[in-house]
Amino acid sequence: MPSLRGPRTAILFLLLCPVLTLAETLKITSNPSGAKVEIDGVAVGTTPFEKDYPGGYFHKTKTAVGSRLEHGMVARISLAGYVTKEIRLTDGPSEWVSLNGHHHGEYWLFKGDHFEAELQPVGQVFTGGVLTKLSSGETELHSELSVEELVQRAKPAVVRLKSAEKAGTGFFVTETGVIATNAHLASGEESLTVVLPEDQQYEGKVVYVDPEVDLALVKVEGSGFPRLTVADTATVRQGATVFAIGNPGDAMSFSVTRGVVSAVGPFPEAGAGVWIQTDAAINPGNSGGPLLNTHGEVIGINTQKLIKKDVTGIGFALSATNLIAVLQKFYPSPLPTIEKLAVSSRRNQFQANVSDAQETGVGTVIFSEPEGAEVSIDNVPVGGIPAKFKVKAGLHTFQVKFGNDKPWLRNIVVLKDSQITLTPVFDDP
């Protein structure tokens, strides 16, 4: 009887010997070069960056025992003075199914072997101004808005954000198209589709993702966008009424829910930062949307809902204080929203409020000194001092530049039929 030892040994060898795949090179470059490269949060080098990976990471291997990538990969490209860029390197997951129908798990593939990051200077992206409200410790004097007024004023600044795999909410924080949202919505995306309440659509470039706090910034091209005021956590009181605007799940877009502030403070279970717990309904799709106080100011960014057996109605918003900290990286001097002004009308001193900003008509703004200084209103140069300007009633940004002095910058409400005289006082450069 012939021996079968030889063939059996050969068969066993073929079954146990791994299928070798040739290595291929992944290359990441940037303009300008010399940028730091992180892959999945780990620093791996600077651009131009090259690393060899198994061929099965670039194209599906021929057998189930070949090398395959079992998770998605994201590269983060950063350089001082430039906007950090994230690039999703892979597509997936796909299901590995053999010819006999057996499932061997999921796999991802690199989208290509060369990725180029075109980095933009920070000053070209983060233009315009941010409206913030910092607590002065004094009791608020301005009146609360009705729910209808609040929604009417805040909703135009809220947007729907979507990609091929994710959807959520954001809101404008500058008139030049900077949008705040959650990092878990923007992470790994180079751009998101931005949909306004009137259904206009824009391409939004992801220009900042905070790796520790769940915050991101998206930028659309344009100007004149409505923006929301961001109020720090010190203005928030337990038990206060709050409103969430967002795009939850398969429900109607730009819907509104109401609740109260249940608690404020750190909550490590939710993540880094200061959190606002609320019973306002927050669902998937609300992520990144504003949590508003009764003055229409953003006090938090709706982020997550507690999902647990026998637990309902508990949502968490990342406090706006965390957002202010991020914005101050690009806008070192956010504009205050409230100024006390001397006016030659029925009020000599008044506390500017949101309803004042909506009055129709025009007011007069006078600059008499320093002579020769240049004035800009809402980031548009309008002339030199001395000058008198007719300005539409509402909230406006005034900037005065004089020689080498640090520019004078104020955000001021102009009332209908009022006359305001402004006298800039310059700080040392």
Helices and strands as residue ranges (DSSP letters): H 5-16, E 23-31, E 36-39, E 42-46, E 49-54, G 55-57, E 74-78, E 85-88, E 90-97, E 103-110, E 114-118, H 122-125, E 131-133, H 147-154, G 155-157, E 158-162, E 167-172, E 178-181, H 183-186, E 191-195, E 201-209, E 216-219, E 230-231, G 233-235, E 241-246, E 255-266, E 274-278, E 290-292, E 298-305, E 315-319, H 320-327, E 335-336, H 354-357, E 362-367, E 374-377, E 380-384, E 387-392, E 394-401, E 408-414, E 419-422
